[in-house]
Amino acid sequence: MPYADITGWGKCVPPAVLTNQDLMTFLDTSDEWISSRSGIKERRISHVSTATLAAMAAKRALAAADLDPADLDLVILGTACPDTLIPNAGSAVQDAIGAVNAAVFDLNAACTGFVYGLSVGTAMIRSGAMKKVLVIGADRIPYFLDYTMRDVSVLFGDGAGAVILEACDEECGLIAERLGCDGDARDILAARDSGTVRERFAGVDGFYDVNFEGQEIFKRAVRGMGEAVTSVLDKAGKSAEEIDLLIPHQANIRIIETLMKRLKTPEEKVVVNIQKYGNTSAATVPIALCEALEEGRVKPGDTLLTAAFGAGLTWGAGLIRWGKRVTPLSECKEDLPPSDKTALELLQPWIEGCQQAVAARG
Ligand SMILES: CC(C)(COP(=O)(O)OP(=O)(O)OC[C@H]1O[C@@H](n2cnc3c(N)ncnc32)[C@H](O)[C@@H]1OP(=O)(O)O)[C@@H](O)C(=O)NCCC(=O)NCCS
């Protein structure tokens, strides 16, 4: 049975930076509160669509693997923020990168979307059905936020990350995983009217009814990710000390620290970039993986542990045995189209729309 080596990786974060100070211009908050409670200093706001971010990350991953997009058998786009529901956003990515021979689907497991996608893509290769798979995590959660809610609207940012999986005979890639979902708690992190449940022609246009119970999510995240990593380590017959690098979902620095404590993982073995990007949902894990590779923190044959949780409440963990190559084979010279707008300018219509909608509701 073939394994699914990770042969390419790429990320795309939009250029506009939204700092904690920017948030203080319209929310009753402070840099001190946001950094001490979440670890976040700044996040990025996109001037392009989810599919455009995803396609750029994908092009960079294809370059790193030196792979012709026409050779891809499958594109999995992990996202909870598709630009359109019909058709899926993955088809726009396929079109943009020229993956003309690939099957394509979106996978919505919210922040766990990349870990779920990695599992599905790996299984397709291991079954022998496919040989080359592109897995992307891309999200724009800030699009859905209620900018009058100071707890939730400081946490998220936009971004995308991608990997290429290729069939290989040596034991590498995702070697064990555990995925799950606590559907009984699906309402505690929700944009309640974000699909066909929304009454057409009624309600306040453009406003999403966001429900966010931070402390309960926090507790469940710690439990879900904790159980998932323990189960994955058991499955693989590994101890936590054998992990070379922990790449956790970046939702809150205190959640990451709790996981580190549980696994007794020292700081130098953990990838943390939440201060720069906030929670980019399905993109946190692949972006963190890319940065770890860029910084030379992944060595050939290393054992990586990843864990994530998100709306649903989905959760999951995966153990990855890295292959031989830790440097890209080539580089993609393209970039996103330029924008002259600041992050606050990009957000302004949504901030005003939310303020007006909340005022109208009394
Ligand atoms: C949201 C979160 C950071 C809040 O941290 P917390 O320590 O639980 O804070 P609390 O909710 O207890 O709020 C404490 C106080 O800070 C206030 N507060 C909330 N957001 C604030 C903000 N941005 N700025 C200043 N004060 C804020 C609250 O109103 C509350 O005030 P009160 O005590 O007067 O009522 C935390 O619960 C969290 O990260 N949860 C997980 C959420 C998550 O990651 N979701 C994504 C899943 S993928």
The ligand as an SDF file (V2000), in Angstrom:
LIG
                    3D

 48 50  0  0  0  0  0  0  0  0999 V2000
  -12.6430   34.5520   23.4640 C   0  0  0  0  0  0  0  0  0  0  0  0
  -11.6230   34.3380   24.5760 C   0  0  0  0  0  0  0  0  0  0  0  0
  -10.2780   34.9090   24.1290 C   0  0  0  0  0  0  0  0  0  0  0  0
  -12.0970   35.0960   25.8020 C   0  0  0  0  0  0  0  0  0  0  0  0
  -11.1720   34.9250   26.8600 O   0  0  0  0  0  0  0  0  0  0  0  0
  -11.7020   34.6780   28.3460 P   0  0  0  0  0  0  0  0  0  0  0  0
  -10.5270   34.6780   29.1980 O   0  0  0  0  0  0  0  0  0  0  0  0
  -12.5620   33.4500   28.2900 O   0  0  0  0  0  0  0  0  0  0  0  0
  -12.5370   35.9650   28.5960 O   0  0  0  0  0  0  0  0  0  0  0  0
  -14.0580   36.0550   29.0590 P   0  0  0  0  0  0  0  0  0  0  0  0
  -14.9520   35.6010   27.9460 O   0  0  0  0  0  0  0  0  0  0  0  0
  -14.1700   35.3910   30.3850 O   0  0  0  0  0  0  0  0  0  0  0  0
  -14.2160   37.6160   29.2420 O   0  0  0  0  0  0  0  0  0  0  0  0
  -13.6050   38.2630   30.3070 C   0  0  0  0  0  0  0  0  0  0  0  0
  -13.9790   39.7210   30.2380 C   0  0  0  0  0  0  0  0  0  0  0  0
  -13.3430   40.3380   29.1090 O   0  0  0  0  0  0  0  0  0  0  0  0
  -14.3000   41.0410   28.3430 C   0  0  0  0  0  0  0  0  0  0  0  0
  -13.8960   41.0110   26.9460 N   0  0  0  0  0  0  0  0  0  0  0  0
  -14.2560   40.1310   25.9850 C   0  0  0  0  0  0  0  0  0  0  0  0
  -13.6680   40.4590   24.8360 N   0  0  0  0  0  0  0  0  0  0  0  0
  -12.9210   41.5630   25.0660 C   0  0  0  0  0  0  0  0  0  0  0  0
  -12.0800   42.3480   24.2720 C   0  0  0  0  0  0  0  0  0  0  0  0
  -11.8510   42.1000   22.9610 N   0  0  0  0  0  0  0  0  0  0  0  0
  -11.4680   43.3970   24.8540 N   0  0  0  0  0  0  0  0  0  0  0  0
  -11.6580   43.6990   26.1570 C   0  0  0  0  0  0  0  0  0  0  0  0
  -12.4450   42.9730   26.9540 N   0  0  0  0  0  0  0  0  0  0  0  0
  -13.0740   41.9210   26.4180 C   0  0  0  0  0  0  0  0  0  0  0  0
  -15.6070   40.3280   28.6010 C   0  0  0  0  0  0  0  0  0  0  0  0
  -16.6910   41.1920   28.3350 O   0  0  0  0  0  0  0  0  0  0  0  0
  -15.4780   39.9760   30.0620 C   0  0  0  0  0  0  0  0  0  0  0  0
  -15.7980   41.1130   30.8150 O   0  0  0  0  0  0  0  0  0  0  0  0
  -16.6750   40.9840   32.1630 P   0  0  0  0  0  0  0  0  0  0  0  0
  -15.8410   40.1190   33.0700 O   0  0  0  0  0  0  0  0  0  0  0  0
  -16.8000   42.3910   32.5960 O   0  0  0  0  0  0  0  0  0  0  0  0
  -17.9530   40.3380   31.7300 O   0  0  0  0  0  0  0  0  0  0  0  0
  -11.4650   32.8450   24.9090 C   0  0  0  0  0  0  0  0  0  0  0  0
  -12.6160   32.3620   25.5560 O   0  0  0  0  0  0  0  0  0  0  0  0
  -11.1960   31.9820   23.7090 C   0  0  0  0  0  0  0  0  0  0  0  0
  -10.2230   32.1690   23.0170 O   0  0  0  0  0  0  0  0  0  0  0  0
  -12.0280   30.9800   23.4530 N   0  0  0  0  0  0  0  0  0  0  0  0
  -11.8330   30.0810   22.3710 C   0  0  0  0  0  0  0  0  0  0  0  0
  -12.3810   30.7100   21.1760 C   0  0  0  0  0  0  0  0  0  0  0  0
  -11.8340   30.1990   19.8980 C   0  0  0  0  0  0  0  0  0  0  0  0
  -10.6960   29.9840   19.7640 O   0  0  0  0  0  0  0  0  0  0  0  0
  -12.6860   30.0430   18.9160 N   0  0  0  0  0  0  0  0  0  0  0  0
  -12.3090   29.6350   17.6340 C   0  0  0  0  0  0  0  0  0  0  0  0
  -12.4020   28.1850   17.5320 C   0  0  0  0  0  0  0  0  0  0  0  0
  -11.6660   27.6210   16.0850 S   0  0  0  0  0  0  0  0  0  0  0  0
  1  2  1  0
  2  3  1  0
  2  4  1  0
  2 36  1  0
  4  5  1  0
  5  6  1  0
  6  7  2  0
  6  8  1  0
  6  9  1  0
  9 10  1  0
 10 11  2  0
 10 12  1  0
 10 13  1  0
 13 14  1  0
 14 15  1  0
 15 16  1  0
 15 30  1  0
 16 17  1  0
 17 18  1  0
 17 28  1  0
 18 19  1  0
 18 27  1  0
 19 20  2  0
 20 21  1  0
 21 22  1  0
 21 27  2  0
 22 23  1  0
 22 24  2  0
 24 25  1  0
 25 26  2  0
 26 27  1  0
 28 29  1  0
 28 30  1  0
 30 31  1  0
 31 32  1  0
 32 33  2  0
 32 34  1  0
 32 35  1  0
 36 37  1  0
 36 38  1  0
 38 39  2  0
 38 40  1  0
 40 41  1  0
 41 42  1  0
 42 43  1  0
 43 44  2  0
 43 45  1  0
 45 46  1  0
 46 47  1  0
 47 48  1  0
M  END
$$$$
